Amino acid sequence: MTPPLLHSFHPARLLPAMCAAVLLLCAQLSGQPVRPTENIALLDSLVGLFSAAIVHDVVPDNHVRIAFSDHPAADRLRRVPFASRTSQSDTAALRYYVADFGIRYFLYDNDADSLVREASLWLSAEAPTLSQKKLPDYNLKLRDTIARSDLPFVESNQFDFARAPVPDKPSDFYSDIAEPLVVVSAAVITILLLFTVRSQ
C-alpha cells in the first residue's frame, strides 16, 4: 500500500523549483552575474497587474473602451484589454488619469553601495457612462534592492519615465576622515623616505 504522502505527491509540483534551479546553475556555469530586471520591464509588470485588476473589477462589454490621459508612458498603458488607441476617445466609457508612472531610488539602510528601487503606477479612474460609478484608484508599487553598479544595466535612455535621480552615498567615517588621512600619511612617508635616501 502506498503511504499517504507519496500517494498525494505529483511530479508537476517540482517543475517551478526545477526551472529556477536550472536557471541558477546556468548563470553560475556561464560566469555571468545575474542582473536585476530592467526598469522598463518592472514598469510593464505593473501594467500587467493593472490589466488583471481592471478585468476583475470591471467586466466591459464589446462597446466599452478605456482611455488614458496624456502621459509619456500612455502607449504602454494602452496595451491593456479594451484600451482606446488615443487619449481623446468619445467612445471611451472608462477614463484613467495617470497620476504617477515611473521609477524612484531610495537609500538602503544596511549598505551604502545598494539602493532600494521602487516602480510605481497610480491611476485615478472614472466611469462616466457606467451609471456614474466611481471606480477605486489603482496605486500599484513594486520594490526591490539593487546594487549601484547595476544602474547602467537597469536604466534605459529611450524612456525618461524609466530613469530617476540617484541619491548620493551617505557620508561615513572612512570616506570623510580615514581615507584622506591614509592618503596624506602615505604621501608624507614617501617624501620622508625620499629625503632619507638622498641624505645617505
Backbone as JSON, one array per atom type, in Angstrom:
{
  "sequence": "MTPPLLHSFHPARLLPAMCAAVLLLCAQLSGQPVRPTENIALLDSLVGLFSAAIVHDVVPDNHVRIAFSDHPAADRLRRVPFASRTSQSDTAALRYYVADFGIRYFLYDNDADSLVREASLWLSAEAPTLSQKKLPDYNLKLRDTIARSDLPFVESNQFDFARAPVPDKPSDFYSDIAEPLVVVSAAVITILLLFTVRSQ",
  "N": [[0.85, -1.2, 0.0], [0.55, 2.23, -0.82], [2.13, 4.86, 0.92], [0.36, 7.68, 2.42], [1.5, 10.26, 1.98], [3.22, 9.91, -0.18], [1.39, 9.07, -2.01], [-0.13, 11.35, -2.54], [1.64, 12.98, -3.81], [2.72, 14.79, -6.68], [4.61, 14.83, -9.64], [4.61, 17.17, -11.22], [4.53, 19.29, -9.5], [7.08, 19.87, -8.81], [8.13, 21.22, -10.92], [8.33, 24.22, -11.14], [10.36, 24.73, -9.19], [12.46, 23.2, -10.2], [12.96, 24.52, -12.64], [13.85, 27.02, -11.71], [16.18, 26.2, -10.4], [17.7, 25.23, -12.56], [18.07, 27.6, -14.04], [19.62, 29.1, -12.21], [21.87, 27.45, -12.05], [22.8, 27.57, -14.7], [23.49, 30.28, -14.84], [25.61, 30.36, -13.02], [27.43, 28.6, -14.2], [27.99, 29.94, -16.55], [29.41, 32.04, -15.64], [28.58, 34.63, -15.59], [27.26, 37.41, -13.83], [24.05, 37.49, -12.22], [21.79, 39.71, -13.41], [19.68, 42.4, -12.24], [16.16, 42.96, -12.95], [15.31, 45.01, -15.75], [14.37, 48.48, -15.58], [12.23, 49.28, -17.26], [11.0, 46.86, -17.81], [10.12, 46.2, -15.29], [8.21, 48.2, -14.87], [6.43, 47.49, -16.89], [5.49, 45.17, -15.76], [3.87, 46.17, -13.77], [1.86, 47.29, -15.35], [0.78, 44.95, -16.32], [-0.28, 43.92, -13.91], [-2.22, 45.86, -13.42], [-3.87, 45.4, -15.63], [-4.93, 42.87, -15.0], [-6.31, 43.58, -12.71], [-8.26, 45.43, -13.6], [-9.8, 43.94, -15.34], [-10.88, 42.22, -13.52], [-12.26, 43.96, -11.76], [-13.99, 45.46, -13.36], [-16.19, 44.43, -15.78], [-16.04, 44.79, -18.95], [-18.27, 45.27, -21.72], [-18.65, 44.63, -25.26], [-18.8, 47.2, -26.23], [-17.57, 48.95, -24.56], [-14.84, 51.07, -23.92], [-11.49, 51.92, -22.92], [-9.82, 54.83, -21.94], [-6.81, 56.75, -21.63], [-5.23, 59.45, -19.88], [-3.07, 62.04, -21.25], [0.3, 61.12, -21.25], [3.81, 60.41, -20.98], [4.16, 57.66, -20.94], [1.85, 56.6, -21.98], [1.39, 55.02, -24.24], [2.28, 52.5, -23.49], [0.49, 51.89, -21.52], [-1.79, 51.61, -22.97], [-1.84, 49.05, -23.81], [-3.41, 47.42, -22.35], [-6.35, 45.31, -21.94], [-9.19, 46.2, -23.93], [-8.46, 48.83, -24.35], [-8.46, 52.18, -25.58], [-6.98, 53.57, -28.51], [-6.2, 56.18, -28.54], [-5.75, 59.22, -26.61], [-7.89, 60.92, -26.44], [-10.94, 59.89, -26.54], [-14.13, 59.53, -27.73], [-15.79, 57.39, -27.5], [-15.03, 56.12, -25.24], [-15.85, 54.61, -22.26], [-14.66, 54.32, -19.87], [-12.25, 56.2, -18.17], [-8.91, 56.89, -17.45], [-6.82, 58.66, -15.33], [-3.5, 59.4, -15.37], [-1.68, 59.51, -12.66], [0.81, 58.89, -11.65], [3.62, 57.26, -12.94], [6.39, 55.59, -12.95], [9.9, 55.4, -11.94], [11.69, 55.26, -8.85], [14.47, 55.88, -6.68], [15.82, 54.95, -3.52], [17.79, 55.4, -0.54], [19.53, 52.62, 0.82], [19.41, 51.21, 3.93], [21.22, 49.35, 5.11], [23.45, 49.12, 3.51], [25.66, 51.1, 1.81], [26.35, 50.86, -0.83], [24.19, 49.9, -2.13], [20.81, 50.26, -3.4], [17.36, 51.02, -2.81], [14.88, 50.23, -5.04], [11.98, 51.51, -6.53], [9.11, 50.87, -8.36], [6.33, 52.52, -9.66], [2.83, 52.79, -10.21], [0.13, 54.76, -10.55], [-3.16, 55.27, -10.91], [-6.02, 57.17, -11.48], [-9.36, 56.51, -11.66], [-12.37, 56.89, -13.59], [-15.79, 56.34, -14.4], [-17.77, 57.49, -16.51], [-20.0, 56.74, -18.07], [-21.03, 54.49, -16.98], [-23.36, 54.28, -15.15], [-22.52, 56.43, -13.66], [-20.61, 55.45, -11.95], [-18.03, 55.44, -9.63], [-14.87, 54.29, -9.86], [-12.35, 52.55, -7.93], [-9.15, 54.07, -7.1], [-6.08, 53.01, -8.57], [-3.25, 52.12, -7.11], [-0.32, 50.99, -7.52], [2.66, 49.28, -6.6], [6.03, 48.18, -6.9], [8.85, 46.89, -5.25], [12.37, 46.51, -4.89], [15.8, 45.59, -4.17], [18.79, 46.87, -5.41], [22.18, 46.88, -6.67], [24.35, 49.73, -6.75], [26.12, 49.61, -8.83], [24.71, 48.31, -10.77], [23.09, 50.11, -12.05], [23.65, 51.16, -14.72], [22.75, 48.99, -16.22], [20.05, 48.63, -15.7], [18.67, 50.95, -16.29], [17.17, 52.89, -18.94], [17.93, 54.77, -21.76], [16.06, 55.39, -23.58], [13.55, 55.77, -22.49], [12.31, 58.25, -20.56], [10.7, 58.12, -18.28], [11.51, 55.79, -17.14], [13.79, 56.26, -15.8], [15.57, 57.76, -13.03], [16.54, 60.23, -10.54], [19.51, 59.56, -8.69], [20.15, 58.96, -5.33], [22.8, 60.44, -3.42], [25.68, 58.79, -2.04], [25.64, 58.12, 1.44], [27.6, 59.98, 3.78], [30.41, 58.71, 5.59], [32.58, 57.67, 8.33], [34.92, 56.49, 7.29], [35.14, 57.38, 4.59], [35.13, 60.14, 4.93], [37.11, 60.85, 6.82], [39.05, 58.79, 7.54], [39.97, 57.7, 5.04], [41.09, 60.01, 3.58], [43.08, 60.6, 5.49], [44.74, 58.36, 5.44], [45.74, 58.55, 2.81], [47.13, 61.04, 2.89], [48.99, 60.46, 4.9], [50.45, 58.39, 3.66], [51.59, 59.83, 1.57], [53.24, 61.63, 2.99], [55.01, 59.86, 4.28], [56.26, 58.76, 2.03], [57.61, 61.02, 0.99], [59.35, 61.57, 3.15], [60.9, 59.23, 3.12], [62.16, 59.54, 0.64], [63.77, 61.83, 1.09], [65.36, 60.79, 3.13], [66.78, 58.76, 1.84], [68.22, 60.29, -0.02], [69.82, 61.85, 1.66], [71.61, 60.03, 2.61]],
  "CA": [[0.0, 0.0, 0.0], [1.35, 3.45, -0.92], [1.92, 5.8, 2.03], [-0.47, 8.83, 2.0], [2.3, 11.39, 1.48], [3.71, 9.59, -1.52], [0.24, 8.92, -2.89], [-0.61, 12.68, -2.93], [2.7, 13.72, -4.5], [2.63, 14.82, -8.14], [5.88, 15.36, -10.15], [4.48, 18.51, -11.81], [4.73, 20.3, -8.46], [8.5, 20.18, -8.75], [8.55, 21.91, -12.14], [8.86, 25.58, -10.92], [11.63, 24.68, -8.46], [13.49, 22.68, -11.1], [13.3, 25.58, -13.6], [14.67, 28.0, -11.0], [17.49, 25.6, -10.15], [18.41, 25.18, -13.83], [18.49, 28.97, -14.37], [20.73, 29.46, -11.32], [23.04, 26.66, -12.45], [23.3, 28.13, -15.97], [24.14, 31.56, -14.55], [26.89, 30.1, -12.36], [28.34, 27.98, -15.16], [28.4, 30.93, -17.55], [30.3, 33.01, -15.01], [27.98, 35.96, -15.67], [26.41, 37.72, -12.68], [22.62, 37.62, -12.5], [21.44, 41.13, -13.38], [18.29, 42.67, -11.88], [15.23, 43.28, -14.03], [15.38, 46.39, -16.23], [13.3, 49.34, -15.08], [11.08, 49.28, -18.16], [10.32, 45.57, -17.63], [9.44, 46.29, -14.0], [7.02, 49.02, -15.09], [5.49, 46.69, -17.68], [4.87, 44.22, -14.83], [2.77, 46.9, -13.12], [0.78, 47.38, -16.33], [0.14, 43.64, -16.3], [-1.08, 43.82, -12.69], [-3.4, 46.7, -13.63], [-4.75, 44.7, -16.59], [-5.65, 41.82, -14.28], [-7.23, 44.22, -11.76], [-9.38, 46.08, -14.28], [-10.68, 42.88, -15.85], [-11.58, 41.68, -12.36], [-13.15, 44.95, -11.14], [-14.98, 45.92, -14.33], [-16.31, 43.48, -16.89], [-16.57, 45.59, -20.06], [-18.86, 44.58, -22.86], [-17.97, 44.92, -26.52], [-18.88, 48.62, -26.57], [-16.83, 49.74, -23.57], [-13.44, 51.3, -24.21], [-10.74, 52.58, -21.86], [-8.91, 55.88, -22.42], [-5.84, 57.24, -20.65], [-4.81, 60.84, -20.06], [-1.76, 62.18, -21.88], [1.45, 60.8, -20.39], [4.87, 59.81, -21.82], [4.05, 56.19, -20.97], [0.48, 56.23, -22.33], [1.39, 53.93, -25.23], [2.45, 51.22, -22.8], [-0.75, 51.64, -20.78], [-2.85, 51.25, -23.92], [-1.75, 47.62, -24.13], [-4.35, 46.66, -21.53], [-7.55, 44.93, -22.7], [-10.26, 47.18, -24.19], [-7.92, 50.2, -24.33], [-8.57, 53.01, -26.77], [-5.65, 53.85, -29.03], [-5.91, 57.61, -28.4], [-6.08, 59.75, -25.29], [-9.21, 61.55, -26.55], [-11.83, 58.91, -27.17], [-15.54, 59.8, -27.44], [-16.48, 56.14, -27.21], [-14.48, 55.52, -24.02], [-16.71, 54.68, -21.09], [-13.76, 54.4, -18.72], [-11.1, 57.08, -18.41], [-7.94, 56.8, -16.36], [-5.88, 59.77, -15.24], [-2.21, 58.86, -14.93], [-1.11, 60.38, -11.62], [2.23, 58.56, -11.49], [4.1, 56.04, -13.59], [7.83, 55.79, -13.06], [10.88, 54.74, -11.07], [12.36, 56.07, -7.83], [15.51, 55.21, -5.9], [15.98, 55.38, -2.14], [18.96, 54.86, 0.14], [19.35, 51.35, 1.52], [19.99, 51.44, 5.26], [22.27, 48.42, 5.53], [24.58, 49.05, 2.58], [25.75, 52.34, 1.03], [26.55, 50.51, -2.24], [22.93, 49.38, -2.66], [19.67, 51.18, -3.46], [16.0, 50.48, -2.9], [14.25, 50.69, -6.28], [10.53, 51.42, -6.48], [8.32, 51.14, -9.56], [5.02, 52.96, -9.19], [1.76, 53.07, -11.16], [-1.02, 55.3, -9.83], [-4.19, 55.67, -11.86], [-7.32, 57.58, -10.93], [-10.3, 56.02, -12.67], [-13.76, 57.31, -13.57], [-16.63, 55.63, -15.38], [-18.88, 58.42, -16.71], [-21.2, 56.19, -18.71], [-21.45, 53.27, -16.29], [-24.19, 54.71, -14.03], [-21.71, 57.37, -12.88], [-19.91, 54.67, -10.93], [-16.64, 55.84, -9.4], [-14.01, 53.14, -9.6], [-11.26, 52.86, -7.0], [-7.83, 54.37, -7.66], [-5.13, 51.9, -8.6], [-1.92, 52.58, -6.68], [0.46, 49.75, -7.52], [4.09, 49.5, -6.4], [6.95, 47.04, -6.77], [10.12, 47.33, -4.66], [13.45, 45.55, -4.71], [17.09, 46.19, -3.82], [19.79, 46.67, -6.46], [23.48, 47.5, -6.43], [24.59, 50.96, -7.53], [26.86, 49.24, -10.05], [23.76, 47.77, -11.75], [22.29, 51.19, -12.64], [23.74, 51.23, -16.19], [22.07, 47.86, -16.85], [18.6, 48.64, -15.5], [18.06, 52.16, -16.83], [17.07, 52.96, -20.4], [17.96, 56.14, -22.28], [14.93, 55.55, -24.51], [12.34, 56.13, -21.76], [12.6, 59.13, -19.43], [9.97, 57.7, -17.09], [12.17, 54.61, -16.59], [15.01, 56.71, -15.13], [15.28, 58.59, -11.85], [17.74, 60.71, -9.84], [20.09, 58.59, -7.76], [20.62, 59.64, -4.13], [24.23, 60.33, -3.15], [26.07, 57.89, -0.95], [25.76, 58.82, 2.72], [28.99, 60.11, 4.25], [30.76, 57.89, 6.75], [33.88, 57.98, 8.92], [36.03, 56.06, 6.43], [35.28, 58.22, 3.39], [35.34, 61.54, 5.3], [38.3, 61.09, 7.64], [40.07, 57.74, 7.49], [40.56, 57.57, 3.71], [42.03, 61.11, 3.33], [44.2, 60.5, 6.42], [45.63, 57.31, 4.92], [46.4, 59.08, 1.61], [48.09, 62.06, 3.31], [50.07, 59.77, 5.63], [51.28, 57.69, 2.69], [52.38, 60.83, 0.85], [54.27, 62.14, 3.9], [56.01, 58.8, 4.45], [57.02, 58.67, 0.77], [58.53, 62.18, 0.93], [60.4, 61.35, 4.17], [61.8, 58.18, 2.62], [62.99, 60.1, -0.44], [64.79, 62.68, 1.7], [66.28, 59.93, 3.88], [67.67, 58.08, 0.87], [69.11, 61.31, -0.62], [70.8, 62.3, 2.67], [72.65, 59.0, 2.77]],
  "C": [[0.88, 1.24, 0.0], [1.07, 4.35, 0.27], [1.17, 7.03, 1.54], [0.34, 9.96, 1.41], [2.78, 11.14, 0.07], [2.54, 9.5, -2.5], [-0.24, 10.29, -3.4], [0.42, 13.48, -3.72], [2.51, 13.63, -6.01], [3.92, 15.46, -8.68], [5.78, 16.77, -10.71], [4.69, 19.61, -10.79], [6.19, 20.72, -8.36], [8.97, 21.05, -9.91], [9.05, 23.34, -11.89], [10.2, 25.59, -10.21], [12.76, 24.19, -9.35], [13.92, 23.74, -12.12], [14.19, 26.63, -12.95], [16.07, 27.47, -10.76], [18.33, 25.56, -11.43], [18.91, 26.57, -14.23], [19.66, 29.41, -13.51], [22.0, 28.73, -11.72], [23.64, 27.2, -13.74], [24.04, 29.45, -15.73], [25.5, 31.35, -13.91], [27.89, 29.51, -13.33], [28.84, 28.99, -16.18], [29.36, 31.96, -16.97], [29.78, 34.43, -15.05], [27.12, 36.23, -14.44], [24.95, 37.86, -13.11], [22.23, 39.08, -12.34], [19.98, 41.3, -12.94], [17.45, 43.02, -13.11], [15.38, 44.74, -14.45], [14.17, 47.18, -15.74], [12.05, 49.27, -15.95], [10.3, 47.98, -18.04], [9.56, 45.55, -16.31], [8.15, 47.1, -14.12], [5.97, 48.27, -15.91], [4.79, 45.65, -16.81], [3.7, 44.88, -14.11], [1.58, 47.06, -14.07], [0.03, 46.05, -16.4], [-0.74, 43.44, -15.07], [-2.36, 44.66, -12.81], [-4.38, 46.03, -14.58], [-5.59, 43.65, -15.88], [-6.68, 42.44, -13.34], [-8.45, 44.79, -12.46], [-10.34, 45.05, -14.86], [-11.48, 42.28, -14.71], [-12.62, 42.66, -11.82], [-14.28, 45.39, -12.06], [-15.03, 44.9, -15.47], [-16.9, 44.23, -18.07], [-17.26, 44.72, -21.1], [-18.15, 45.03, -24.13], [-17.94, 46.4, -26.87], [-18.07, 49.5, -25.63], [-15.38, 49.86, -24.0], [-12.8, 52.07, -23.08], [-9.81, 53.61, -22.5], [-8.01, 56.33, -21.28], [-5.5, 58.7, -20.94], [-3.43, 60.88, -20.7], [-0.65, 61.95, -20.87], [2.51, 60.19, -21.3], [4.77, 58.3, -21.93], [2.67, 55.71, -21.41], [0.43, 55.08, -23.33], [1.53, 52.56, -24.57], [1.17, 50.87, -22.04], [-1.86, 51.19, -21.72], [-2.76, 49.8, -24.37], [-2.75, 46.79, -23.34], [-5.59, 46.33, -22.35], [-8.54, 46.09, -22.79], [-9.76, 48.62, -24.24], [-8.15, 50.89, -25.66], [-7.17, 53.39, -27.22], [-5.28, 55.32, -28.95], [-6.31, 58.08, -27.01], [-7.46, 60.4, -25.29], [-10.13, 60.59, -27.3], [-13.27, 59.18, -26.77], [-16.29, 58.53, -27.05], [-16.0, 55.5, -25.91], [-15.44, 55.72, -22.86], [-15.87, 54.8, -19.82], [-12.57, 55.28, -19.07], [-10.2, 57.06, -17.18], [-6.98, 57.98, -16.45], [-4.59, 59.24, -14.63], [-1.59, 59.84, -13.94], [0.39, 60.12, -11.45], [2.53, 57.26, -12.22], [5.6, 56.21, -13.8], [8.62, 55.04, -12.0], [11.41, 55.74, -10.05], [13.41, 55.21, -7.14], [15.57, 55.82, -4.51], [17.25, 54.77, -1.56], [18.59, 53.55, 0.84], [20.11, 51.42, 2.84], [21.22, 50.6, 5.54], [23.51, 48.43, 4.64], [24.58, 50.31, 1.7], [25.91, 52.07, -0.46], [25.29, 49.93, -2.88], [21.85, 50.45, -2.6], [18.37, 50.4, -3.4], [15.36, 51.08, -4.14], [12.74, 50.49, -6.16], [9.93, 51.77, -7.84], [6.9, 51.44, -9.12], [4.07, 53.22, -10.36], [0.53, 53.51, -10.36], [-1.99, 55.87, -10.83], [-5.47, 56.02, -11.13], [-8.37, 57.31, -12.0], [-11.69, 56.59, -12.47], [-14.51, 56.55, -14.66], [-17.88, 56.46, -15.66], [-20.13, 57.81, -17.3], [-21.68, 54.89, -18.06], [-22.19, 53.65, -15.01], [-23.43, 55.65, -13.1], [-20.96, 56.68, -11.75], [-18.46, 55.12, -10.83], [-15.84, 54.6, -9.03], [-12.9, 53.52, -8.63], [-9.99, 53.26, -7.75], [-6.98, 53.1, -7.62], [-3.75, 52.46, -8.28], [-1.05, 51.35, -6.47], [1.95, 50.07, -7.41], [4.82, 48.17, -6.36], [8.27, 47.57, -6.24], [11.11, 46.18, -4.63], [14.72, 46.31, -4.36], [18.09, 45.85, -4.92], [21.1, 47.31, -6.04], [23.62, 48.77, -7.27], [25.29, 50.63, -8.85], [25.94, 48.68, -11.13], [22.95, 48.85, -12.46], [22.42, 51.28, -14.16], [22.98, 50.11, -16.91], [20.55, 47.94, -16.72], [17.92, 49.86, -16.1], [18.1, 52.15, -18.35], [17.07, 54.42, -20.83], [16.76, 56.44, -23.18], [13.67, 56.08, -23.8], [12.71, 56.97, -20.54], [11.92, 58.66, -18.16], [10.56, 56.45, -16.45], [13.52, 54.95, -15.97], [14.63, 57.59, -13.95], [16.59, 59.1, -11.26], [18.2, 59.68, -8.81], [20.59, 59.34, -6.53], [22.11, 59.41, -3.91], [24.48, 59.34, -2.01], [26.14, 58.68, 0.35], [27.22, 58.88, 3.17], [29.2, 59.21, 5.46], [32.17, 58.24, 7.22], [35.02, 57.64, 7.97], [36.22, 57.01, 5.26], [35.61, 59.67, 3.76], [36.67, 61.79, 6.01], [39.39, 60.06, 7.4], [40.76, 57.67, 6.13], [41.5, 58.74, 3.39], [43.26, 61.04, 4.24], [45.22, 59.48, 5.94], [46.41, 57.84, 3.71], [47.47, 60.1, 1.98], [49.27, 61.42, 4.03], [51.0, 59.05, 4.68], [52.16, 58.66, 1.92], [53.51, 61.37, 1.72], [55.38, 61.12, 4.09], [56.88, 58.67, 3.21], [58.03, 59.8, 0.66], [59.66, 62.02, 1.93], [61.4, 60.3, 3.72], [62.71, 58.71, 1.52], [64.1, 60.99, 0.12], [65.81, 61.87, 2.48], [67.26, 59.25, 2.96], [68.67, 59.08, 0.27], [70.2, 61.74, 0.38], [71.9, 61.28, 2.9], [73.52, 58.96, 1.51]]
}
